Amino acid sequence: MTDSDAATTSALLGASVHRQVRQLVLSGELEPGTPLSVPALAARLGVSRSPVREAVQQLIYEGLAVNVPHAGARVAAIDDEQVRDVLAVRAVLDGLAAATAATTLTESDLAKLATILTAQEENLRCAADPARDTELDLEFHTFIRDCAGNRPLADELARLEAKTHLYRGDLWRSELNRRVALREHRRIVDALESGHAQDARMAAEAHVHGLITRLSRR
């Protein structure tokens, strides 16, 4: 194996490990406050400690983990006041992303969003699976933000949404919440299909405000 091949393999492994650990956090399987033991995670994932150590450092950078002096890294926690502040900012930025994407989406992009909505609808016929539903929700919002073509905006929204998921993991256990989220996602896609930036902005903002309401009723 050449040095280039080895570097590529290492990078792919690192990305995979980060994705797996991040999903354990976002799905709630690793709850806020849970220690992120590098040896334990490496054994769990069947990999060496090096990519796990890098993944944990990346989670700290993303705000999903914190480094506690003399105790190591732990899954971050977010309280009621913090999540309200996060969502207030996210509503504005998600609206901006949707408004921008409304003017750039192609037929292929809209087909991709329709595929995600179909998957969410099919999942409603199955038992709740927070890990699966979290992944689809992230895929939906990430795709719209990527289509907006504003990298700083997409990166900031990724961090804000990740923090939201730290707080809301158990929302995906409710069939009613899952149905409401799907209905709001459909409204966003309908607005995007229309090509009207203001309609897309309002639909995206309404989705986040709806989330605030659902969180307050937990």
C-alpha positions in Angstrom: 0.0 0.0 0.0 1.4 3.4 -1.0 1.6 6.3 1.5 -1.3 8.0 -0.4 -3.5 4.9 -0.1 -2.7 4.6 3.6 -3.6 8.2 4.1 -6.9 7.8 2.2 -7.7 4.6 4.2 -7.0 6.4 7.5 -9.1 9.4 6.5 -12.1 7.2 5.6 -11.8 5.3 8.8 -11.6 8.5 10.8 -14.7 9.9 9.1 -16.6 6.6 9.7 -15.7 6.5 13.4 -16.6 10.1 13.9 -20.0 9.5 12.2 -20.7 6.4 14.4 -19.8 8.1 17.7 -21.7 11.3 16.7 -24.8 9.2 15.9 -24.5 7.4 19.3 -24.6 10.9 20.9 -27.4 12.4 18.7 -29.6 9.4 19.0 -29.4 9.6 22.8 -27.8 6.2 23.2 -24.9 8.0 24.8 -26.8 10.4 27.0 -25.7 13.9 28.2 -23.0 13.5 30.9 -21.9 10.1 29.7 -18.1 9.6 29.8 -16.6 9.3 26.3 -14.0 6.7 27.2 -11.6 6.2 24.2 -10.7 2.6 25.1 -14.4 1.6 25.7 -15.5 3.2 22.4 -12.7 1.7 20.5 -13.6 -1.8 21.8 -17.3 -1.1 21.1 -16.6 -0.1 17.5 -13.8 -2.6 16.9 -11.2 0.0 15.9 -8.0 1.3 17.3 -7.9 4.2 19.8 -6.4 6.8 17.5 -9.5 7.4 15.3 -11.8 7.4 18.3 -9.6 9.9 20.1 -9.8 12.2 17.0 -13.6 11.7 16.8 -14.0 12.7 20.5 -11.9 15.8 19.8 -14.1 16.7 16.9 -17.2 16.3 19.0 -15.7 18.7 21.5 -15.2 21.2 18.7 -18.8 20.7 17.5 -20.1 21.4 21.0 -21.4 17.8 21.4 -18.9 17.0 24.1 -17.0 18.8 26.8 -13.6 18.1 28.4 -13.9 17.9 32.1 -10.6 18.5 34.0 -9.3 15.3 35.6 -12.3 13.3 34.3 -11.9 13.4 30.5 -14.5 14.0 27.8 -18.2 13.7 28.4 -21.3 14.1 26.2 -22.4 17.7 26.6 -25.6 18.7 28.3 -27.9 21.5 27.3 -30.6 23.0 29.6 -34.0 24.6 28.9 -32.6 28.2 28.6 -29.7 27.2 26.4 -31.9 25.3 24.0 -34.3 28.2 23.7 -31.4 30.5 22.8 -30.1 27.9 20.3 -33.5 27.5 18.6 -34.1 31.3 18.4 -30.9 31.6 16.3 -31.6 28.4 14.4 -35.0 29.6 13.3 -33.5 32.7 11.6 -30.6 30.9 10.0 -32.8 27.9 8.8 -35.1 30.4 7.3 -32.2 32.1 5.5 -31.0 28.7 4.2 -34.4 27.7 2.9 -35.0 31.1 1.2 -31.6 30.8 -0.5 -32.2 27.2 -1.5 -35.6 28.0 -3.0 -33.9 29.9 -5.8 -31.2 27.3 -6.6 -32.8 23.8 -6.2 -32.9 21.6 -9.3 -35.4 18.9 -10.2 -32.9 16.4 -9.0 -32.6 18.2 -5.6 -36.3 18.2 -5.2 -36.4 14.5 -6.1 -33.9 13.8 -3.3 -36.0 15.7 -0.8 -39.1 13.7 -1.9 -37.1 10.5 -1.3 -36.3 11.6 2.3 -40.0 12.4 2.9 -41.0 9.0 1.6 -38.6 7.3 3.9 -39.9 9.3 6.9 -43.5 8.4 5.9 -42.6 4.7 5.7 -40.9 4.8 9.1 -44.2 5.9 10.6 -45.4 2.4 9.9 -42.7 1.0 12.1 -41.9 1.2 15.8 -40.0 4.4 16.9 -36.3 4.3 16.3 -34.6 7.5 17.5 -31.3 6.7 15.9 -32.9 6.1 12.5 -35.3 9.1 12.7 -32.5 11.4 13.9 -30.4 10.4 10.9 -33.2 11.1 8.5 -34.0 14.5 10.1 -30.4 15.5 9.9 -30.2 14.4 6.3 -33.2 16.4 5.4 -32.0 19.7 6.9 -28.4 19.2 5.9 -29.3 18.7 2.3 -31.3 21.9 2.1 -28.5 23.9 3.7 -26.0 22.4 1.3 -28.2 23.3 -1.6 -28.2 26.9 -0.3 -24.5 27.0 -1.2 -23.4 29.0 1.8 -20.7 27.0 3.6 -20.4 29.2 6.8 -24.2 29.2 7.1 -24.4 25.4 6.7 -21.5 24.8 9.2 -23.1 27.0 11.9 -26.5 25.4 11.4 -25.0 21.9 11.7 -23.5 22.9 15.1 -26.8 24.4 16.3 -28.9 21.5 15.2 -26.5 19.0 16.8 -27.0 20.9 20.1 -30.8 20.7 19.6 -30.6 17.0 19.2 -28.8 16.6 22.5 -31.9 18.0 24.1 -34.7 16.5 22.1 -33.7 12.8 21.5 -36.7 11.4 23.2 -39.1 13.5 21.0 -38.6 10.8 18.3 -40.2 8.2 20.5 -43.6 9.9 20.1 -45.6 8.9 17.0 -47.5 12.3 17.2 -44.2 14.2 17.1 -42.9 12.2 14.2 -46.1 12.8 12.2 -46.0 16.6 13.0 -42.3 16.8 12.0 -43.1 15.0 8.7 -46.0 17.4 8.0 -43.8 20.4 8.6 -41.1 19.0 6.4 -43.7 18.6 3.6 -44.6 22.2 3.9 -41.0 23.2 3.6 -40.6 21.1 0.4 -43.8 22.5 -1.0 -42.5 26.0 -0.5 -39.2 25.1 -2.0 -40.9 23.6 -5.1 -42.8 26.9 -5.5 -39.5 28.7 -5.8 -40.8 31.5 -3.6 -38.0 32.4 -1.2 -40.3 34.1 1.4 -42.6 31.1 1.5 -39.6 28.8 2.1 -38.3 31.1 4.8 -41.6 31.1 6.6 -42.0 27.3 6.4 -38.6 26.7 7.7 -39.0 29.2 10.6 -42.4 27.7 11.5 -40.8 24.3 11.7 -38.3 25.4 14.3 -41.0 27.4 16.2 -43.1 24.2 16.2 -40.1 22.3 17.7 -39.9 24.9 20.4 -43.6 24.3 21.2 -43.1 20.5 21.3 -40.1 20.8 23.5 -42.0 22.9 26.0 -44.7 20.2 26.2 -42.3 17.4 27.0 
